Each structure stands twice: as C-alpha cells, then as structure tokens.
Amino acid sequence: MNTLVLLKQVPDLVEDLELNDDGNGLDPDEVDFKLNEFDDHALEEALLLKEAGGGTVTAAIFDGDGADKILYTALAKGADEAIKVSGLEPEEIDSTYVAAKAFAGLVRERKPDLVVTGVQACDDRDGQLAPLVAALCDLPCVGVVAGVTGGGGKVTVQKELSGGMVAELEMTLPGVLGVQAASKTPRYVPVSKVRQVQGEASLGEFEADQDDPRTKIASMSPPETGAGAKMLGGVEELLDVLKQAGAVS
C-alpha cells in the first residue's frame, strides 16, 4: 500500500507569539515553527502500516523555512520519499481550502492508495483539511482516527466518537484519513540520523496551482489580561469575601 502523508508547520506555542506590523498575522521572523502534533501521529500511523504490510510512505509539506528539516526527519523515521509543495505564499496556505486544493493536485498526480493527515492543527482547529482533500478528489474520508489496519484494497479504521465510544469502519481504497492519534507513540530519531539522511537523500518538488484564499484574517491580538487573582490567607478571609459578595450572611 502506498501512503501519502500531508504535513503542516505550526507555531510552537511554548514560545511567545509576535504579531506582524499589519496586526493580521504572526511575524514569521519572530515565531518558531514545528511539525503539527497531529501530523506527526499521521506519519507514525503511515509508517506502522508500511511495516505491517509493505508499500511506501511519501511525506509532503508546503515549502518554507523549516520544511526541509521536517521532511528529512520523516525520511530518517522511515519514509521513502519527501516532497516540498511550492507555488503558494504563506498567507495563502493559512486558508484551509487553498491548502487542500494544492494537496489535492498532488494526490491526483501521485494517485496513492491512502492519504493521511492530522485531524486538525493548533492554528486552525477546523479539522477540514482531510475532508476537503477527499471532496476535491472524490474520495471517501474518515476523521478522528485512532488506529488503522489492513491492506489489499481495504483498511479497517478505528474512529473515536463522543462519550468514549469507538467505531470500527471499513474503507475501500483509495481514501483519506484524518488521524487523531497513532496506534503507537510517534518514534524518535536522533539528530545524527537526520543529518545523515540530509547528506544522502534529495527532496522532490511539486508546483501547486495558485488560487485566492477563500478567507482572510482581518486582525489578530493577544488576549486581554484581567485584574489577576487574590490569594486568600485562610477560611476567615474566604468568609469575608463571600459575605461581601452576598453569597453568605
């Protein structure tokens, strides 16, 4: 089974986020980016499928600072091929529709058996990349996936439902999956192995069709800070506060 994994860079939320001069986005020169956590799980699930039943894994990500490192890391983990998708500006990629349209072109060109990506990303949270790619390519789609098994033209998918329920679905390939969590914790590769791959492997290129974003960010701002919290010294002080608020008499 040949699997295409769609990856995305997202801001590292551990670091402080700085806005650009226009106030409608993050300043790329002041923000550290990393691989989207859910995409890391999607890559791991693809590698597990390859190890269980053979086939290939191709990782793809939009071109930009840090893209090469992410792709070389994917190769070091076990991916067979890595592709940079170019032709779009960073502000265009912020539109999930535009990103999906670009990835859909790659899917139609490569014709993989299975397309996997993270169920969502920390900078959009709409969870629409997988279903949009599926719709644009006329393929079936399952989201919130927590495990995949099988091969030979079909896969069995574990889909998380509300209330702790899990549904087991069978999908006829080709198809698209939005992965919530891999069956195993994403593997770690040492920097030395990534550097070795960087010296040996080459990255492929795919030119995406340009399109105007369907949505644009008008403005962004940091959250407003409140007055802060008051630390109480004991039960008596708590009672005084409750009496002042009229909660107790």
C-alpha positions as CSV (number, residue, x, y, z in Angstrom):
1,M,0.0,0.0,0.0
2,N,1.3,3.4,-1.0
3,T,0.5,6.1,1.5
4,L,0.8,9.9,1.1
5,V,1.2,11.9,4.3
6,L,0.2,15.6,4.3
7,L,2.2,17.6,6.9
8,K,2.0,21.2,8.2
9,Q,4.2,23.5,10.1
10,V,2.5,25.3,13.0
11,P,3.7,27.9,15.6
12,D,5.4,26.5,18.6
13,L,3.0,27.5,21.4
14,V,5.7,27.1,24.0
15,E,7.3,30.3,22.7
16,D,5.9,33.9,22.8
17,L,3.9,34.7,19.7
18,E,4.7,38.1,18.0
19,L,2.3,39.8,15.6
20,N,3.4,41.3,12.3
21,D,3.3,45.1,11.7
22,D,-0.1,44.8,10.0
23,G,-1.7,43.1,13.0
24,N,-3.3,40.4,10.9
25,G,-0.9,37.5,11.4
26,L,2.2,36.2,13.2
27,D,5.6,37.6,12.4
28,P,7.4,34.7,10.8
29,D,10.8,36.1,11.7
30,E,9.9,36.1,15.4
31,V,8.0,32.8,15.7
32,D,9.4,29.3,15.9
33,F,7.6,26.7,13.9
34,K,7.4,22.9,14.3
35,L,5.6,20.0,12.9
36,N,1.9,19.8,13.8
37,E,1.5,17.3,16.5
38,F,-1.5,15.5,14.8
39,D,0.5,15.3,11.6
40,D,3.3,13.6,13.5
41,H,0.8,10.9,14.5
42,A,-0.4,10.6,10.9
43,L,3.1,10.0,9.8
44,E,3.6,7.4,12.5
45,E,0.4,5.6,11.5
46,A,1.6,5.5,7.9
47,L,4.9,4.1,8.9
48,L,3.2,1.4,11.0
49,L,1.1,0.4,8.0
50,K,4.2,0.1,5.9
51,E,6.0,-2.0,8.4
52,A,3.0,-4.3,8.8
53,G,2.1,-4.8,5.1
54,G,4.8,-3.3,2.9
55,G,4.4,-0.5,0.4
56,T,5.8,3.0,0.5
57,V,5.3,6.2,2.5
58,T,5.7,9.7,0.9
59,A,5.7,12.8,3.1
60,A,4.7,16.2,1.7
61,I,4.7,19.7,3.2
62,F,4.5,23.3,1.9
63,D,7.8,24.9,1.1
64,G,9.1,27.4,3.7
65,D,11.6,27.8,6.5
66,G,11.9,24.6,8.4
67,A,10.2,22.4,5.8
68,D,13.5,20.7,4.8
69,K,14.2,19.7,8.4
70,I,10.7,18.2,8.8
71,L,11.0,16.2,5.6
72,Y,14.5,14.9,6.3
73,T,13.2,13.9,9.8
74,A,10.4,12.0,8.1
75,L,12.9,10.2,5.8
76,A,15.0,9.4,8.9
77,K,12.0,7.8,10.5
78,G,11.3,5.6,7.6
79,A,9.5,7.5,4.8
80,D,10.6,6.5,1.3
81,E,10.1,9.9,-0.4
82,A,9.7,13.6,0.6
83,I,8.1,16.3,-1.4
84,K,8.0,20.1,-1.0
85,V,4.9,21.8,-2.4
86,S,5.7,25.2,-3.8
87,G,3.9,28.0,-5.6
88,L,1.9,29.4,-2.7
89,E,2.7,32.3,-0.3
90,P,2.5,31.7,3.5
91,E,-0.6,33.8,3.8
92,E,-2.4,31.7,1.2
93,I,-1.6,28.5,3.0
94,D,-3.4,29.9,6.0
95,S,-6.6,29.2,4.1
96,T,-7.5,25.5,4.6
97,Y,-9.4,25.5,1.3
98,V,-6.3,26.7,-0.6
99,A,-4.0,24.2,1.2
100,A,-6.5,21.4,0.4
101,K,-6.7,22.4,-3.3
102,A,-2.9,22.4,-3.6
103,F,-2.6,19.0,-1.8
104,A,-5.4,17.6,-3.9
105,G,-3.4,18.3,-7.1
106,L,-0.6,16.3,-5.6
107,V,-3.0,13.5,-4.7
108,R,-4.4,13.4,-8.3
109,E,-0.8,13.3,-9.7
110,R,0.6,10.6,-7.4
111,K,-2.6,8.5,-7.0
112,P,-1.7,7.0,-3.6
113,D,-3.7,4.2,-2.1
114,L,-4.2,6.1,1.1
115,V,-3.8,9.8,2.1
116,V,-3.4,10.5,5.8
117,T,-3.0,13.8,7.6
118,G,-3.6,15.2,11.1
119,V,-7.2,15.6,12.2
120,Q,-6.6,19.3,12.9
121,A,-3.9,21.9,13.6
122,C,-3.3,24.2,16.5
123,D,-3.6,27.3,14.2
124,D,-6.9,26.5,12.6
125,R,-8.8,23.8,14.7
126,D,-11.4,23.5,12.0
127,G,-10.4,19.9,11.1
128,Q,-11.3,20.4,7.4
129,L,-8.1,19.6,5.5
130,A,-8.8,15.8,5.2
131,P,-12.5,16.1,4.2
132,L,-11.7,19.0,1.7
133,V,-8.9,17.0,0.0
134,A,-11.3,14.0,-0.1
135,A,-14.1,16.1,-1.6
136,L,-11.8,17.7,-4.2
137,C,-10.5,14.2,-5.2
138,D,-13.9,12.4,-5.0
139,L,-12.6,10.0,-2.3
140,P,-14.1,8.6,0.9
141,C,-12.9,10.1,4.2
142,V,-12.9,9.2,7.9
143,G,-11.8,11.6,10.6
144,V,-10.8,11.4,14.2
145,V,-8.9,8.2,13.5
146,A,-7.1,6.3,16.3
147,G,-5.8,3.3,14.5
148,V,-5.6,1.7,11.0
149,T,-5.0,-1.9,10.0
150,G,-5.4,-3.9,6.8
151,G,-4.4,-3.7,3.2
152,G,-5.2,-5.3,-0.2
153,G,-7.6,-2.6,-1.2
154,K,-9.3,-2.1,2.1
155,V,-8.4,-0.8,5.6
156,T,-10.1,-1.1,9.0
157,V,-10.3,2.2,10.8
158,Q,-10.8,2.9,14.5
159,K,-12.8,6.2,14.8
160,E,-13.2,8.0,18.1
161,L,-16.7,9.1,19.0
162,S,-18.0,11.2,21.8
163,G,-18.6,9.6,25.2
164,G,-15.6,7.3,24.9
165,M,-17.1,5.3,22.1
166,V,-15.1,3.9,19.3
167,A,-16.5,2.9,15.9
168,E,-14.8,0.3,13.6
169,L,-15.2,1.2,10.0
170,E,-14.1,-0.5,6.8
171,M,-12.9,1.8,4.0
172,T,-12.4,0.7,0.4
173,L,-9.2,2.4,-1.0
174,P,-8.2,4.9,-2.2
175,G,-9.3,7.1,0.6
176,V,-8.4,9.9,3.0
177,L,-7.9,9.7,6.8
178,G,-7.7,12.5,9.4
179,V,-5.6,11.0,12.3
180,Q,-6.3,11.9,15.9
181,A,-3.7,9.6,17.4
182,A,-1.4,6.8,16.1
183,S,-1.6,3.3,17.4
184,K,1.8,3.9,19.0
185,T,3.7,6.9,20.2
186,P,5.5,8.7,17.3
187,R,9.0,7.4,17.1
188,Y,12.1,9.5,17.9
189,V,15.1,9.8,15.7
190,P,18.4,11.2,16.8
191,V,19.8,14.4,15.1
192,S,22.8,12.4,13.8
193,K,20.5,10.2,11.8
194,V,18.6,13.2,10.4
195,R,21.9,14.8,9.4
196,Q,23.0,11.5,7.7
197,V,19.8,11.4,5.7
198,Q,20.2,15.1,4.8
199,G,23.5,14.2,3.2
200,E,22.2,11.3,1.3
201,A,18.6,12.0,0.3
202,S,17.1,14.5,-2.1
203,L,13.7,16.2,-1.8
204,G,11.1,16.2,-4.5
205,E,9.2,19.3,-5.7
206,F,5.5,19.8,-6.7
207,E,4.3,23.1,-8.1
208,A,0.8,23.9,-6.8
209,D,-1.8,25.8,-8.7
210,Q,-2.3,29.3,-7.2
211,D,-5.7,30.4,-6.0
212,D,-7.1,33.3,-4.0
213,P,-7.8,32.4,-0.3
214,R,-11.5,32.0,0.5
215,T,-11.0,33.5,3.9
216,K,-8.6,36.2,5.2
217,I,-7.6,37.2,8.7
218,A,-8.7,40.8,9.3
219,S,-6.8,41.3,12.6
220,M,-5.2,39.4,15.4
221,S,-4.5,40.5,19.0
222,P,-3.2,38.9,22.2
223,P,-5.8,38.0,24.8
224,E,-6.8,40.7,27.3
225,T,-5.4,40.3,30.8
226,G,-7.7,40.5,33.8
227,A,-7.1,42.1,37.2
228,G,-5.4,38.9,38.4
229,A,-6.1,36.6,41.3
230,K,-6.2,37.4,45.0
231,M,-4.6,34.8,47.3
232,L,-6.6,34.2,50.5
233,G,-4.9,33.6,53.8
234,G,-7.4,31.3,55.4
235,V,-11.1,30.3,56.0
236,E,-11.9,33.6,57.7
237,E,-10.7,35.7,54.8
238,L,-12.7,33.5,52.4
239,L,-15.8,34.1,54.5
240,D,-15.2,37.8,54.4
241,V,-15.0,37.7,50.6
242,L,-18.2,35.6,50.4
243,K,-20.1,38.0,52.7
244,Q,-19.0,41.0,50.7
245,A,-20.3,39.2,47.6
246,G,-23.6,38.4,49.3
247,A,-23.0,34.7,48.9
248,V,-23.4,34.1,52.7
249,S,-24.9,36.1,55.5
